[in-house]
Amino acid sequence: MDNKRVALFPGSFDPFTKGHEDIVQRGLKLFDEIIIAIGYNSQKQNRYVPIDRMISLINQSFADEPRVSVITYNELTAGLANRLGAAYLLRGLRNTTDFEFENSVSQMNRYLYKELETVFLITSPAYAGISSSIIREVHKYGANVNEFLPYEL
């Protein structure tokens, strides 16, 4: 019997920030494998960072960590976790607003896939103010955001 602890870290990751990277690195202390799953609908072309580029940048960030992989998906997260044999969802929480939303999503995922546990990690203080939407907005107007990313955008 395989007791491998596999966690799925789902999100849009547009872009993937140092806050996301921190959650993955800390998650590796808890899980044997982490699959970063970028929710993506090929019919919607409204990503700020093109999906292929984002996959490449995340892969570069974890080039020395074989327990991390990156995939895209366009299905229910609980179904994907079940299909991949991931018994855990890994999520980061910056604040109580994140908690309220993530708690509701977690309850639904648990309803859909009874064996699925959501593990919340509180964002490290250094990254609590970082959000992908803020990074996109600041970068769009020409400011350098590389301090907040594990790669150069």
DRENTI-31697 format. One record per atom (N, C-alpha, C): atom name; residue in three letters; x, y, z; residue number from 1. Coordinates in Angstrom, 2 decimals. Atoms other than C-alpha are relative to their C-alpha. Example, Ala and Ser with C-alpha at 12.3 -4.5 7.8 and 13.67 -1.06 7.14 Angstrom:
{N ALA {0.89 -1.19 0.00} 1},
{CA ALA {12.30 -4.50 7.80} 1},
{C ALA {0.90 1.20 0.00} 1},
{N SER {-0.82 -1.19 -0.06} 2},
{CA SER {13.67 -1.06 7.14} 2},
{C SER {-0.77 1.09 0.73} 2},
//
This chain:
{N MET {0.84 -1.19 0.00} 1},
{CA MET {0.00 0.00 0.00} 1},
{C MET {0.88 1.25 0.00} 1},
{N ASP {-0.77 -1.24 0.12} 2},
{CA ASP {1.32 3.42 -0.99} 2},
{C ASP {-0.53 1.03 0.98} 2},
{N ASN {0.38 -1.00 -0.99} 3},
{CA ASN {1.24 5.84 1.94} 3},
{C ASN {0.58 1.36 -0.33} 3},
{N LYS {-0.58 -1.26 0.45} 4},
{CA LYS {2.69 8.68 -0.09} 4},
{C LYS {-1.01 1.13 0.24} 4},
{N ARG {0.84 -1.16 -0.27} 5},
{CA ARG {1.28 12.02 1.07} 5},
{C ARG {0.15 0.99 -1.15} 5},
{N VAL {0.00 -0.87 1.17} 6},
{CA VAL {0.39 13.90 -2.11} 6},
{C VAL {-0.98 1.14 0.23} 6},
{N ALA {0.85 -1.19 -0.14} 7},
{CA ALA {-0.94 17.46 -1.92} 7},
{C ALA {-0.11 0.71 -1.33} 7},
{N LEU {0.28 -0.83 1.17} 8},
{CA LEU {-2.52 19.47 -4.68} 8},
{C LEU {-0.06 1.44 0.48} 8},
{N PHE {0.01 -1.43 -0.33} 9},
{CA PHE {-1.84 23.22 -4.53} 9},
{C PHE {-0.65 0.71 -1.18} 9},
{N PRO {0.71 -0.58 1.14} 10},
{CA PRO {-4.53 24.69 -6.80} 10},
{C PRO {-0.07 1.52 0.06} 10},
{N GLY {0.17 -1.44 0.08} 11},
{CA GLY {-4.83 28.27 -7.98} 11},
{C GLY {0.14 0.49 -1.41} 11},
{N SER {-0.20 -0.56 1.34} 12},
{CA SER {-4.72 30.60 -10.93} 12},
{C SER {1.46 0.41 -0.21} 12},
{N PHE {-1.43 -0.32 0.03} 13},
{CA PHE {-1.16 31.69 -10.08} 13},
{C PHE {0.34 0.93 -1.18} 13},
{N ASP {-0.17 -0.95 1.10} 14},
{CA ASP {-1.31 34.72 -12.38} 14},
{C ASP {0.36 1.38 0.54} 14},
{N PRO {-1.14 0.93 0.04} 15},
{CA PRO {1.42 35.34 -11.39} 15},
{C PRO {0.18 -0.78 1.32} 15},
{N PHE {-0.44 0.78 -1.16} 16},
{CA PHE {2.97 32.83 -8.95} 16},
{C PHE {0.97 0.88 0.77} 16},
{N THR {-0.77 -0.95 -0.80} 17},
{CA THR {4.42 34.94 -6.11} 17},
{C THR {0.93 -0.70 0.99} 17},
{N LYS {-0.85 0.55 -1.07} 18},
{CA LYS {7.01 34.49 -3.38} 18},
{C LYS {-0.86 -0.55 1.14} 18},
{N GLY {0.92 0.55 -1.00} 19},
{CA GLY {4.05 33.94 -1.06} 19},
{C GLY {-0.42 -1.41 -0.36} 19},
{N HIS {0.33 1.35 0.46} 20},
{CA HIS {2.99 30.94 -3.16} 20},
{C HIS {1.20 -0.93 0.17} 20},
{N GLU {-1.22 0.79 -0.12} 21},
{CA GLU {6.58 29.70 -3.26} 21},
{C GLU {0.23 -0.41 1.46} 21},
{N ASP {-0.18 0.27 -1.43} 22},
{CA ASP {6.77 29.95 0.54} 22},
{C ASP {-0.95 -1.09 0.48} 22},
{N ILE {0.97 1.03 -0.39} 23},
{CA ILE {3.61 27.86 0.95} 23},
{C ILE {0.46 -1.36 -0.50} 23},
{N VAL {-0.49 1.27 0.55} 24},
{CA VAL {5.06 25.16 -1.33} 24},
{C VAL {1.21 -0.49 0.80} 24},
{N GLN {-1.19 0.41 -0.74} 25},
{CA GLN {8.42 25.13 0.46} 25},
{C GLN {-0.34 -0.50 1.40} 25},
{N ARG {0.43 0.44 -1.32} 26},
{CA ARG {6.76 24.86 3.85} 26},
{C ARG {-0.83 -1.28 -0.08} 26},
{N GLY {0.79 1.21 0.20} 27},
{CA GLY {4.34 22.26 2.50} 27},
{C GLY {0.85 -1.23 -0.21} 27},
{N LEU {-0.90 1.14 0.23} 28},
{CA LEU {7.26 20.06 1.48} 28},
{C LEU {0.47 -0.63 1.30} 28},
{N LYS {-0.32 0.58 -1.31} 29},
{CA LYS {7.92 19.55 5.20} 29},
{C LYS {-1.12 -0.93 0.48} 29},
{N LEU {1.18 0.79 -0.39} 30},
{CA LEU {4.45 17.99 5.47} 30},
{C LEU {-0.36 -1.10 -0.98} 30},
{N PHE {0.44 0.91 1.06} 31},
{CA PHE {3.99 16.19 2.16} 31},
{C PHE {1.18 -0.57 -0.76} 31},
{N ASP {-1.04 0.66 0.80} 32},
{CA ASP {5.99 13.78 0.02} 32},
{C ASP {0.08 0.59 -1.40} 32},
{N GLU {0.07 -0.56 1.36} 33},
{CA GLU {4.89 15.44 -3.20} 33},
{C GLU {-1.04 1.12 -0.02} 33},
{N ILE {0.96 -1.08 0.19} 34},
{CA ILE {3.19 18.71 -4.14} 34},
{C ILE {-0.17 0.24 -1.49} 34},
{N ILE {0.35 -0.28 1.39} 35},
{CA ILE {1.42 19.20 -7.45} 35},
{C ILE {-0.61 1.40 -0.03} 35},
{N ILE {0.53 -1.35 0.20} 36},
{CA ILE {0.97 22.87 -8.32} 36},
{C ILE {-0.93 -0.09 -1.20} 36},
{N ALA {1.01 0.17 1.04} 37},
{CA ALA {-2.26 22.86 -10.32} 37},
{C ALA {-0.57 1.36 -0.38} 37},
{N ILE {0.47 -1.30 0.48} 38},
{CA ILE {-2.98 25.95 -12.39} 38},
{C ILE {-1.35 -0.19 -0.68} 38},
{N GLY {1.33 0.05 0.61} 39},
{CA GLY {-6.68 26.28 -13.06} 39},
{C GLY {0.00 0.86 -1.25} 39},
{N TYR {-0.13 -0.68 1.28} 40},
{CA TYR {-6.93 27.22 -16.69} 40},
{C TYR {-1.09 -0.43 -0.96} 40},
{N ASN {1.00 0.27 1.01} 41},
{CA ASN {-9.68 27.50 -19.24} 41},
{C ASN {0.54 0.55 -1.32} 41},
{N SER {-0.60 -0.41 1.28} 42},
{CA SER {-8.23 27.58 -22.77} 42},
{C SER {-0.94 0.90 -0.81} 42},
{N GLN {0.96 -0.86 0.71} 43},
{CA GLN {-11.42 29.33 -23.97} 43},
{C GLN {0.06 1.45 0.48} 43},
{N LYS {-0.12 -1.34 -0.56} 44},
{CA LYS {-10.63 32.34 -21.77} 44},
{C LYS {1.45 0.45 -0.13} 44},
{N GLN {-1.36 -0.48 0.26} 45},
{CA GLN {-7.60 34.31 -22.90} 45},
{C GLN {0.30 1.26 0.81} 45},
{N ASN {-0.17 -1.22 -0.78} 46},
{CA ASN {-7.54 36.82 -20.05} 46},
{C ASN {1.09 -0.10 1.07} 46},
{N ARG {-1.11 0.09 -0.95} 47},
{CA ARG {-4.43 35.71 -18.17} 47},
{C ARG {0.98 1.14 -0.24} 47},
{N TYR {-1.02 -1.04 0.12} 48},
{CA TYR {-1.83 38.38 -17.46} 48},
{C TYR {1.31 -0.61 -0.48} 48},
{N VAL {-1.20 0.73 0.42} 49},
{CA VAL {1.07 35.94 -17.74} 49},
{C VAL {-0.47 -1.23 -0.78} 49},
{N PRO {0.42 1.15 0.79} 50},
{CA PRO {0.58 33.41 -20.56} 50},
{C PRO {0.30 -1.32 0.73} 50},
{N ILE {-0.07 1.25 -0.77} 51},
{CA ILE {0.03 29.91 -19.18} 51},
{C ILE {1.31 -0.76 -0.22} 51},
{N ASP {-1.25 0.74 0.27} 52},
{CA ASP {3.04 28.31 -20.91} 52},
{C ASP {1.19 0.67 0.67} 52},
{N ARG {-1.09 -0.72 -0.66} 53},
{CA ARG {5.33 31.02 -19.58} 53},
{C ARG {-0.05 -0.20 1.51} 53},
{N MET {0.14 0.17 -1.45} 54},
{CA MET {3.93 30.67 -16.05} 54},
{C MET {0.47 -1.40 0.42} 54},
{N ILE {-0.45 1.37 -0.30} 55},
{CA ILE {4.48 26.89 -16.11} 55},
{C ILE {1.52 -0.05 -0.01} 55},
{N SER {-1.45 -0.01 0.12} 56},
{CA SER {8.06 27.43 -17.25} 56},
{C SER {0.65 0.72 1.18} 56},
{N LEU {-0.57 -0.77 -1.10} 57},
{CA LEU {8.75 30.07 -14.58} 57},
{C LEU {-0.12 -0.75 1.33} 57},
{N ILE {0.15 0.77 -1.24} 58},
{CA ILE {7.34 27.91 -11.78} 58},
{C ILE {0.94 -1.20 -0.01} 58},
{N ASN {-0.92 1.15 0.10} 59},
{CA ASN {9.28 24.88 -13.03} 59},
{C ASN {1.44 0.43 0.27} 59},
{N GLN {-1.35 -0.51 -0.27} 60},
{CA GLN {12.47 26.99 -13.01} 60},
{C GLN {0.20 0.26 1.49} 60},
{N SER {-0.09 -0.31 -1.43} 61},
{CA SER {11.73 28.09 -9.44} 61},
{C SER {0.23 -1.25 0.85} 61},
{N PHE {-0.12 1.25 -0.75} 62},
{CA PHE {11.59 24.45 -8.31} 62},
{C PHE {0.85 -1.03 -0.74} 62},
{N ALA {-0.84 0.89 0.81} 63},
{CA ALA {14.19 23.01 -10.69} 63},
{C ALA {0.78 -1.00 0.84} 63},
{N ASP {-0.78 0.88 -0.87} 64},
{CA ASP {16.12 21.51 -7.76} 64},
{C ASP {-0.86 -0.81 0.97} 64},
{N GLU {0.90 0.71 -0.91} 65},
{CA GLU {13.05 20.01 -6.08} 65},
{C GLU {-0.88 -0.98 -0.79} 65},
{N PRO {0.73 0.99 0.80} 66},
{CA PRO {11.87 16.77 -7.75} 66},
{C PRO {-1.38 -0.36 0.56} 66},
{N ARG {1.30 0.33 -0.59} 67},
{CA ARG {8.90 16.48 -5.38} 67},
{C ARG {-1.08 1.01 -0.36} 67},
{N VAL {0.96 -1.01 0.43} 68},
{CA VAL {7.22 19.51 -6.99} 68},
{C VAL {-0.20 -0.12 -1.51} 68},
{N SER {0.31 0.00 1.43} 69},
{CA SER {5.46 19.37 -10.35} 69},
{C SER {-1.09 1.03 -0.26} 69},
{N VAL {0.98 -1.01 0.40} 70},
{CA VAL {3.23 21.78 -12.27} 70},
{C VAL {-0.86 -0.57 -1.11} 70},
{N ILE {0.95 0.43 1.03} 71},
{CA ILE {0.11 20.93 -14.25} 71},
{C ILE {-1.04 1.10 -0.18} 71},
{N THR {1.18 -0.85 0.17} 72},
{CA THR {-2.88 22.78 -15.67} 72},
{C THR {-1.22 -0.89 0.06} 72},
{N TYR {1.23 0.78 -0.03} 73},
{CA TYR {-6.46 21.72 -15.25} 73},
{C TYR {-1.20 0.88 -0.27} 73},
{N ASN {1.26 -0.67 0.28} 74},
{CA ASN {-9.99 22.64 -16.24} 74},
{C ASN {-1.13 -0.95 0.39} 74},
{N GLU {1.02 0.89 -0.56} 75},
{CA GLU {-12.25 20.58 -13.98} 75},
{C GLU {-0.15 0.35 1.48} 75},
{N LEU {0.14 -0.22 -1.43} 76},
{CA LEU {-13.44 20.51 -10.39} 76},
{C LEU {1.29 -0.42 0.71} 76},
{N THR {-1.23 0.28 -0.73} 77},
{CA THR {-10.46 20.63 -8.04} 77},
{C THR {-0.09 -1.33 0.76} 77},
{N ALA {0.17 1.25 -0.75} 78},
{CA ALA {-11.85 17.78 -5.91} 78},
{C ALA {0.11 -1.20 -0.93} 78},
{N GLY {-0.09 1.09 0.97} 79},
{CA GLY {-12.21 15.60 -9.01} 79},
{C GLY {1.43 -0.22 -0.46} 79},
{N LEU {-1.41 0.10 0.39} 80},
{CA LEU {-8.66 16.37 -10.08} 80},
{C LEU {0.81 -0.67 1.10} 80},
{N ALA {-0.72 0.61 -1.13} 81},
{CA ALA {-7.33 15.52 -6.62} 81},
{C ALA {-0.26 -1.49 0.07} 81},
{N ASN {0.37 1.41 -0.03} 82},
{CA ASN {-9.21 12.24 -6.66} 82},
{C ASN {0.67 -0.77 -1.13} 82},
{N ARG {-0.59 0.65 1.18} 83},
{CA ARG {-7.99 11.38 -10.16} 83},
{C ARG {1.51 -0.18 0.15} 83},
{N LEU {-1.46 0.04 -0.15} 84},
{CA LEU {-4.36 12.14 -9.21} 84},
{C LEU {0.45 -0.74 1.26} 84},
{N GLY {-0.36 0.68 -1.24} 85},
{CA GLY {-4.51 10.32 -5.88} 85},
{C GLY {0.53 0.95 1.07} 85},
{N ALA {-0.42 -0.99 -1.00} 86},
{CA ALA {-3.93 13.52 -3.90} 86},
{C ALA {-1.07 0.04 1.09} 86},
{N ALA {0.95 0.02 -1.12} 87},
{CA ALA {-5.58 13.19 -0.48} 87},
{C ALA {-0.07 1.35 0.71} 87},
{N TYR {-0.07 -1.29 -0.68} 88},
{CA TYR {-4.73 16.79 0.48} 88},
{C TYR {-0.04 1.14 -1.01} 88},
{N LEU {-0.10 -1.26 0.71} 89},
{CA LEU {-5.32 20.27 -0.83} 89},
{C LEU {0.82 0.92 0.90} 89},
{N LEU {-0.83 -0.94 -0.72} 90},
{CA LEU {-2.71 22.80 0.23} 90},
{C LEU {-0.46 1.41 -0.37} 90},
{N ARG {0.46 -1.36 0.23} 91},
{CA ARG {-3.89 26.39 0.65} 91},
{C ARG {0.70 0.94 0.95} 91},
{N GLY {-0.59 -1.03 -0.84} 92},
{CA GLY {-2.34 29.58 1.98} 92},
{C GLY {-1.06 1.00 0.40} 92},
{N LEU {0.94 -1.00 -0.50} 93},
{CA LEU {-4.24 32.07 4.10} 93},
{C LEU {0.76 1.25 0.42} 93},
{N ARG {-0.63 -1.28 -0.36} 94},
{CA ARG {-3.22 35.73 4.29} 94},
{C ARG {-0.76 0.71 1.11} 94},
{N ASN {0.84 -0.77 -0.91} 95},
{CA ASN {-6.14 37.03 6.34} 95},
{C ASN {-1.35 -0.69 0.20} 95},
{N THR {1.30 0.61 -0.28} 96},
{CA THR {-9.66 36.36 7.61} 96},
{C THR {-0.90 -0.04 -1.23} 96},
{N THR {0.77 0.03 1.24} 97},
{CA THR {-11.16 37.23 4.23} 97},
{C THR {0.34 -1.26 -0.79} 97},
{N ASP {-0.42 1.25 0.65} 98},
{CA ASP {-9.11 34.41 2.67} 98},
{C ASP {-0.63 -1.19 0.71} 98},
{N PHE {0.55 1.13 -0.75} 99},
{CA PHE {-10.27 32.11 5.47} 99},
{C PHE {-1.47 -0.22 -0.31} 99},
{N GLU {1.44 0.14 0.25} 100},
{CA GLU {-13.97 32.82 4.91} 100},
{C GLU {-0.26 -0.67 -1.35} 100},
{N PHE {0.16 0.58 1.33} 101},
{CA PHE {-13.69 32.03 1.20} 101},
{C PHE {0.50 -1.44 -0.04} 101},
{N GLU {-0.62 1.34 0.06} 102},
{CA GLU {-11.35 29.04 1.57} 102},
{C GLU {-0.74 -1.02 0.84} 102},
{N ASN {0.78 0.91 -0.83} 103},
{CA ASN {-13.45 27.53 4.35} 103},
{C ASN {-1.20 -0.53 -0.77} 103},
{N SER {1.16 0.43 0.79} 104},
{CA SER {-16.52 27.45 2.09} 104},
{C SER {0.41 -0.95 -1.11} 104},
{N VAL {-0.50 0.87 1.08} 105},
{CA VAL {-14.53 25.94 -0.79} 105},
{C VAL {0.41 -1.35 0.58} 105},
{N SER {-0.45 1.23 -0.65} 106},
{CA SER {-13.00 23.39 1.58} 106},
{C SER {-1.18 -0.91 0.36} 106},
{N GLN {1.19 0.78 -0.36} 107},
{CA GLN {-16.43 22.30 2.81} 107},
{C GLN {-0.61 -0.68 -1.22} 107},
{N MET {0.55 0.58 1.22} 108},
{CA MET {-17.67 21.77 -0.74} 108},
{C MET {0.90 -1.10 -0.53} 108},
{N ASN {-0.92 1.03 0.47} 109},
{CA ASN {-14.53 19.86 -1.74} 109},
{C ASN {-0.12 -1.26 0.85} 109},
{N ARG {0.16 1.15 -0.90} 110},
{CA ARG {-14.97 17.63 1.30} 110},
{C ARG {-1.30 -0.74 -0.29} 110},
{N TYR {1.28 0.61 0.38} 111},
{CA TYR {-18.59 17.02 0.30} 111},
{C TYR {0.15 -0.84 -1.27} 111},
{N LEU {-0.17 0.67 1.29} 112},
{CA LEU {-17.54 16.06 -3.23} 112},
{C LEU {0.92 -1.21 0.08} 112},
{N TYR {-1.03 1.04 -0.09} 113},
{CA TYR {-14.59 13.89 -2.20} 113},
{C TYR {0.31 -0.19 1.48} 113},
{N LYS {-0.02 0.18 -1.46} 114},
{CA LYS {-14.93 12.56 1.36} 114},
{C LYS {1.39 -0.15 0.59} 114},
{N GLU {-1.34 0.25 -0.52} 115},
{CA GLU {-11.26 11.61 1.71} 115},
{C GLU {0.93 1.21 -0.14} 115},
{N LEU {-0.85 -1.16 0.28} 116},
{CA LEU {-9.96 15.05 0.72} 116},
{C LEU {0.09 0.93 1.21} 116},
{N GLU {-0.25 -0.92 -1.12} 117},
{CA GLU {-8.42 17.09 3.54} 117},
{C GLU {0.66 1.26 -0.54} 117},
{N THR {-0.63 -1.26 0.35} 118},
{CA THR {-7.61 20.75 3.09} 118},
{C THR {0.90 0.42 1.15} 118},
{N VAL {-0.98 -0.44 -0.99} 119},
{CA VAL {-4.48 21.92 4.91} 119},
{C VAL {0.30 1.46 -0.28} 119},
{N PHE {-0.23 -1.44 0.12} 120},
{CA PHE {-4.22 25.65 5.50} 120},
{C PHE {1.31 0.36 0.69} 120},
{N LEU {-1.20 -0.56 -0.61} 121},
{CA LEU {-0.88 27.32 6.11} 121},
{C LEU {-0.18 1.52 0.02} 121},
{N ILE {0.08 -1.44 -0.13} 122},
{CA ILE {-0.86 30.87 7.41} 122},
{C ILE {1.21 0.61 -0.71} 122},
{N THR {-1.06 -0.65 0.75} 123},
{CA THR {1.17 33.12 5.14} 123},
{C THR {1.07 0.54 0.94} 123},
{N SER {-1.09 -0.60 -0.76} 124},
{CA SER {4.58 34.08 6.48} 124},
{C SER {-0.15 1.51 -0.02} 124},
{N PRO {0.21 -1.45 -0.07} 125},
{CA PRO {4.50 37.72 7.65} 125},
{C PRO {0.63 0.80 -1.14} 125},
{N ALA {-0.68 -0.75 1.07} 126},
{CA ALA {6.96 38.85 4.98} 126},
{C ALA {-0.79 0.01 -1.29} 126},
{N TYR {0.74 0.12 1.26} 127},
{CA TYR {4.51 37.79 2.25} 127},
{C TYR {-1.50 0.29 0.14} 127},
{N ALA {1.43 -0.17 -0.25} 128},
{CA ALA {1.14 38.63 3.84} 128},
{C ALA {-0.65 1.08 -0.86} 128},
{N GLY {0.56 -1.07 0.81} 129},
{CA GLY {0.70 41.77 1.76} 129},
{C GLY {0.04 -0.22 -1.49} 129},
{N ILE {-0.15 0.28 1.43} 130},
{CA ILE {1.42 40.13 -1.57} 130},
{C ILE {-1.24 -0.73 -0.52} 130},
{N SER {1.07 0.73 0.69} 131},
{CA SER {-1.43 39.16 -3.88} 131},
{C SER {0.27 0.09 -1.49} 131},
{N SER {-0.20 0.01 1.45} 132},
{CA SER {-1.35 38.22 -7.54} 132},
{C SER {-0.68 1.18 -0.67} 132},
{N SER {0.73 -1.10 0.64} 133},
{CA SER {-3.95 40.86 -8.38} 133},
{C SER {0.74 1.33 0.20} 133},
{N ILE {-0.76 -1.24 -0.23} 134},
{CA ILE {-1.90 43.65 -6.78} 134},
{C ILE {1.27 0.00 -0.86} 134},
{N ILE {-1.21 0.11 0.82} 135},
{CA ILE {1.27 42.40 -8.52} 135},
{C ILE {-0.32 0.30 -1.46} 135},
{N ARG {0.40 -0.25 1.39} 136},
{CA ARG {-0.54 42.39 -11.89} 136},
{C ARG {-0.23 1.49 -0.24} 136},
{N GLU {0.34 -1.41 0.16} 137},
{CA GLU {-1.85 45.92 -11.40} 137},
{C GLU {1.25 0.87 0.02} 137},
{N VAL {-1.22 -0.80 -0.13} 138},
{CA VAL {1.50 47.35 -10.30} 138},
{C VAL {0.90 -0.20 -1.23} 138},
{N HIS {-0.85 0.31 1.16} 139},
{CA HIS {3.39 45.57 -13.12} 139},
{C HIS {-0.58 0.60 -1.28} 139},
{N LYS {0.68 -0.54 1.19} 140},
{CA LYS {0.83 46.69 -15.71} 140},
{C LYS {0.37 1.46 -0.24} 140},
{N TYR {-0.34 -1.41 0.11} 141},
{CA TYR {1.79 50.30 -14.99} 141},
{C TYR {1.51 0.25 0.05} 141},
{N GLY {-1.43 -0.16 0.21} 142},
{CA GLY {5.50 49.64 -15.39} 142},
{C GLY {0.90 -0.09 1.21} 142},
{N ALA {-0.85 0.10 -1.19} 143},
{CA ALA {6.70 49.21 -11.82} 143},
{C ALA {0.67 -1.36 0.06} 143},
{N ASN {-0.75 1.24 -0.16} 144},
{CA ASN {9.29 46.57 -11.00} 144},
{C ASN {-0.59 -0.79 1.17} 144},
{N VAL {0.61 0.84 -1.03} 145},
{CA VAL {7.66 43.71 -9.07} 145},
{C VAL {0.85 -1.23 0.33} 145},
{N ASN {-0.85 1.19 -0.16} 146},
{CA ASN {10.57 41.25 -9.11} 146},
{C ASN {0.30 -0.35 1.46} 146},
{N GLU {-0.23 0.25 -1.43} 147},
{CA GLU {11.06 41.63 -5.34} 147},
{C GLU {-1.05 -0.96 0.58} 147},
{N PHE {1.11 0.80 -0.50} 148},
{CA PHE {7.73 39.81 -4.88} 148},
{C PHE {-0.16 -1.34 -0.71} 148},
{N LEU {0.11 1.20 0.83} 149},
{CA LEU {8.35 36.99 -7.37} 149},
{C LEU {1.27 -0.84 0.11} 149},
{N PRO {-1.19 0.85 -0.08} 150},
{CA PRO {10.70 33.98 -7.28} 150},
{C PRO {0.74 -0.12 -1.36} 150},
{N TYR {-0.58 -0.04 1.36} 151},
{CA TYR {11.74 34.80 -10.90} 151},
{C TYR {-0.17 1.44 -0.47} 151},
{N GLU {0.18 -1.36 0.55} 152},
{CA GLU {11.91 37.91 -13.09} 152},
{C GLU {-1.12 -0.02 -1.03} 152},
{N LEU {1.15 -0.08 0.91} 153},
{CA LEU {8.72 38.91 -14.87} 153},
{C LEU {0.31 0.90 -1.16} 153},
//
